[in-house]
Amino acid sequence: MSETYQHYIAGEWTDGDGSETFTSRNPATGETLGEFQQGTPTDIDRALAAAEDAEDEWQALSHIDRAEYLWDIYHELRDRTEELAQVVTKECGKEISEGRADVIEAYHMVEWAAGDARHPKGDVVPSEIPSKDAYMRRKPRGVVGCITPWNFPVAIPFWHMAVALVEGNTVVWKPAEQTPWCGQIIAEMFEDAGIPEGVFNMVQGFGDVGAEIVDDSRVDTVLFTGSAEVGQEVAAKVAQQPGKLAACEMGGKNAIVVTEKADLDIAVHSAVMSSFKTTGQRCVSSERLIVHEDVYDEFKERYVDLAEQVSVGDPLSEDTFMGPLIEPEHLDKVRRYNDLAKQEDVNVLVDRTELDADEIPDGHEDGNWVGPFVYEADPDDPLRCTHEEVFGPHVALLKYSGDIERAVEIHNDTDYGLSGAIISEDYRQINYYRDNAEVGLSYGNLPCIGAEVHLPFGGVKKSGNGYPSAREVIEAVTERTAWTLNNSKDIQMAQGLSADIKTSGDD
Ligand code: UN1
């Protein structure tokens, strides 16, 4: 890439209003991947005007005709999976099987949204009055503003946009500033598909651009996936704007419960996957492992052994398990939390914060490298390291005694509630966990990562206020209207309400 890449507004590529540009870098090498125009609030203003202008024409199409554009993108994503997997891996540092899975998750989402165009919409609702027909109908909300993160730079934009578009909304999207190249390619796909002018708009940039989407009254729904800090601000700002909706999905301090009835092969495998895949940078990654005292020593030995050995390195190599962290600032954050854990006096079991020089492949010296950091802590101690989300391979082993109720109490002792898992062969323990774990996504005898796109994806507590993804995104991007038609010449009311008009002359 050599030119400066632009925004896509009103069906055209444009430099926009700003004079600044920003650089996308490969987090494994520090190498420059491309230069991008940095958007401004004025660019968002233009994109929103275009999105508003395009609404009527787009809404006049059927769901099925709108989905045709998405089917084109589906085929392009499938045909270019390998190429795009490399782009994802180069730009966000996930190892190549994860880069590929990101693209596959994207086309699964597009397939779901486009296929859903042919499914029934709304409900027929019985009325108390036999001569009335009642329906719940859905209408597009209008303009949807999408703010997406870097860790799933292809999949999550489609979580937000695929359903929003098929349902008849127009879109203004700000990709994460760490992964603008993925943003560029997605915008090119919409252009290739010939999406009508103004229906899809992309503005590259930073938080000021996202803030404009959140503040502007022309946006009817904000879909946000990202940090809890920003998500709460988004939700709070949107709450002050009557009629506007925000669906936010934020992080977690997710946990896996390993009971005394666990199969330890499954436990260790699930825990390693959940804590170290994506170098701990999934919203659903697990930073807490809550392990029963009867199996604690064996679990600890096996888990620590693997944490010492998991391969960190070139994410383009099929032999790598963990790539780099996304950016130097994030590396600083993870290092600070590892230091904090030490200050909080936990018992450190694995400390690969600084990797040995021979672990870092040639030509990758400028990458944002970190390895696993594993420690044991007392679940009753109110430590910051066991309660705050780090978003890295920073993992606490928390030993518990007693029953499943105690394990779930520790599990729920967090402000977050996104994902979690139980490892047990005992169905009573599994069912107790299923019913009492305070999370949006939960798993039995599996890692707590890897949800499929047709599941609702979202959290409770500080982890989110909505489901900006997949099937559930329909709630955020459509309005439900209740439509009741009277087929009789008489007016009859529900709830036994009298329909008689009484006048002063009546006896
Ligand atoms: C995220 O963690 O930010 O469930 C998204 C999963 C993926 C999506 C993760 N399908 O792990």
Residues whose N, C-alpha, C, O or C-beta is under 5 A from the ligand:
A	BS01	UN1	R282 C283 V284 I449 G450 A451
